Amino acid sequence: MAWYSASYRVGPDDYGLPLAVEGQTWPYVGFWAVIGLTAAAVLRAVAARVPLAGPDVIAVLLTFTGARLSLGWRPEPLMLGAMAAAALVVAVIWCVPALRGGFRSRAGGR
């Protein structure tokens, strides 16, 4: 989806994000697929231990956002690594309240 949305523009040239720049797209798509699977694994591991709100939504959101930004901007490897680290940090931060007992289950307990 990110590759497709980076390939086309909605509306006139004056509005919206520009088309993806020329170059290879598959390395970026593959990189973000790996980062998305890693974030999903972290979130699922925590969700297996404690109730966690929306682990699948946050993994898809992080993966789609990172891939969309990468395909439209084509960052250097150092910046791409920083973006991936930020996505994984967000996934871990999403898990902290659940691990500390901040989310309540639907039954009313912790």
Sine and cosine of phi, psi and omega as CSV:
sin_phi,cos_phi,sin_psi,cos_psi,sin_omega,cos_omega
0.00,0.00,-0.64,0.77,-0.02,-1.00
-0.92,0.40,-0.65,0.76,0.02,-1.00
-0.89,0.45,-0.69,0.72,0.00,-1.00
-0.90,0.44,-0.70,0.71,-0.04,-1.00
-0.95,0.32,-0.41,0.91,0.05,-1.00
-0.99,0.14,-0.24,0.97,-0.06,-1.00
-1.00,0.04,-0.29,0.96,-0.10,-1.00
-0.74,-0.67,0.39,-0.92,0.01,-1.00
-0.87,-0.50,0.62,-0.78,0.06,-1.00
-0.98,-0.19,0.80,-0.60,0.04,-1.00
1.00,-0.03,-0.07,-1.00,-0.04,-1.00
-0.93,0.36,0.19,-0.98,-0.04,-1.00
-0.90,0.45,-0.41,0.91,-0.04,-1.00
-0.96,0.29,-0.29,0.96,-0.08,-1.00
-0.87,-0.49,0.39,-0.92,0.11,-0.99
0.98,0.18,0.01,-1.00,0.02,-1.00
-0.98,0.20,0.55,-0.84,0.04,-1.00
-0.93,0.36,0.28,-0.96,0.08,-1.00
-0.89,0.47,0.37,-0.93,0.03,-1.00
-0.89,0.46,0.62,-0.79,0.03,-1.00
-0.95,0.32,0.32,-0.95,-0.02,-1.00
-0.91,0.42,0.45,-0.89,0.05,-1.00
0.74,-0.68,-0.03,-1.00,-0.02,-1.00
-0.96,0.28,0.68,-0.73,0.04,-1.00
-0.96,-0.29,-0.46,0.89,-0.11,-0.99
-0.90,0.44,-0.58,0.81,0.08,-1.00
-0.87,0.48,-0.62,0.79,0.03,-1.00
-0.94,0.35,-0.68,0.74,0.02,-1.00
-0.89,0.46,-0.70,0.72,0.03,-1.00
-0.90,0.44,-0.67,0.74,0.02,-1.00
-0.87,0.49,-0.72,0.69,-0.02,-1.00
-0.96,0.29,-0.42,0.91,0.12,-0.99
-0.91,0.42,-0.67,0.74,0.03,-1.00
-0.91,0.41,-0.69,0.72,0.02,-1.00
-0.90,0.44,-0.65,0.76,0.03,-1.00
-0.90,0.44,-0.66,0.75,0.04,-1.00
-0.92,0.40,-0.59,0.80,0.05,-1.00
-0.91,0.41,-0.72,0.70,0.03,-1.00
-0.89,0.46,-0.65,0.76,0.03,-1.00
-0.90,0.43,-0.61,0.79,0.03,-1.00
-0.91,0.42,-0.67,0.75,0.04,-1.00
-0.89,0.46,-0.74,0.68,-0.03,-1.00
-0.91,0.41,-0.64,0.77,0.02,-1.00
-0.93,0.36,-0.58,0.81,0.04,-1.00
-0.89,0.45,-0.65,0.76,0.04,-1.00
-0.95,0.32,-0.64,0.76,-0.01,-1.00
-0.91,0.42,-0.41,0.91,0.05,-1.00
-0.96,0.29,-0.41,0.91,-0.02,-1.00
-1.00,-0.05,-0.68,0.74,-0.06,-1.00
-0.68,-0.74,0.37,-0.93,0.07,-1.00
-0.90,0.44,0.78,-0.63,-0.04,-1.00
-0.78,-0.63,0.76,-0.65,-0.05,-1.00
-0.98,0.18,0.88,-0.47,0.15,-0.99
0.87,0.50,0.78,0.63,-0.01,-1.00
-0.92,0.40,-0.57,0.82,-0.02,-1.00
-0.95,0.32,-0.59,0.81,-0.01,-1.00
-0.91,0.41,-0.71,0.71,-0.03,-1.00
-0.93,0.37,-0.58,0.81,0.03,-1.00
-0.92,0.40,-0.69,0.72,0.02,-1.00
-0.92,0.40,-0.66,0.75,0.00,-1.00
-0.89,0.46,-0.72,0.70,0.02,-1.00
-0.90,0.44,-0.67,0.74,-0.01,-1.00
-0.91,0.40,-0.73,0.68,-0.02,-1.00
-0.90,0.44,-0.70,0.71,-0.02,-1.00
-0.90,0.44,-0.72,0.69,0.01,-1.00
-0.89,0.45,-0.69,0.73,0.01,-1.00
-0.92,0.40,-0.65,0.76,0.00,-1.00
-0.90,0.45,-0.70,0.72,0.03,-1.00
-0.91,0.41,-0.68,0.74,-0.02,-1.00
-0.91,0.41,-0.65,0.76,-0.03,-1.00
-0.95,0.30,-0.50,0.87,0.01,-1.00
-1.00,0.09,-0.36,0.93,-0.15,-0.99
-0.89,-0.46,-0.50,0.87,-0.02,-1.00
0.82,0.58,0.92,0.38,-0.03,-1.00
-0.95,0.33,0.31,-0.95,0.08,-1.00
-0.94,0.35,0.31,-0.95,-0.04,-1.00
-0.84,0.54,-0.59,0.81,0.00,-1.00
-0.91,0.42,-0.70,0.72,0.03,-1.00
-0.93,0.36,-0.58,0.82,0.05,-1.00
-0.89,0.45,-0.66,0.75,0.07,-1.00
-0.90,0.45,-0.62,0.78,0.04,-1.00
-0.91,0.41,-0.63,0.78,0.05,-1.00
-0.91,0.42,-0.65,0.76,0.03,-1.00
-0.91,0.42,-0.67,0.74,0.04,-1.00
-0.89,0.46,-0.65,0.76,0.02,-1.00
-0.90,0.44,-0.63,0.77,0.03,-1.00
-0.90,0.43,-0.66,0.75,0.02,-1.00
-0.94,0.34,-0.56,0.83,0.06,-1.00
-0.91,0.42,-0.65,0.76,0.06,-1.00
-0.88,0.47,-0.66,0.76,0.04,-1.00
-0.89,0.46,-0.67,0.75,0.01,-1.00
-0.93,0.38,-0.67,0.74,0.03,-1.00
-0.89,0.47,-0.57,0.82,0.05,-1.00
-0.89,0.45,-0.49,0.87,-0.04,-1.00
-0.99,0.12,-0.40,0.92,-0.12,-0.99
-0.85,0.52,-0.76,0.65,-0.01,-1.00
-0.87,0.50,-0.59,0.81,0.01,-1.00
-0.93,0.38,-0.66,0.75,0.00,-1.00
-0.93,0.36,-0.48,0.88,0.02,-1.00
-1.00,0.05,-0.03,1.00,0.05,-1.00
1.00,0.02,0.36,0.93,-0.05,-1.00
-0.98,0.17,-0.47,0.89,0.01,-1.00
-1.00,0.00,0.69,-0.72,0.04,-1.00
-0.99,-0.11,0.58,-0.81,0.04,-1.00
-0.98,0.22,0.17,-0.99,-0.01,-1.00
-0.94,0.34,-0.38,0.93,0.01,-1.00
-0.98,0.22,-0.15,0.99,0.05,-1.00
0.97,-0.23,-0.28,0.96,0.04,-1.00
-1.00,0.04,-0.05,-1.00,0.03,-1.00
-1.00,-0.09,0.00,0.00,0.00,0.00
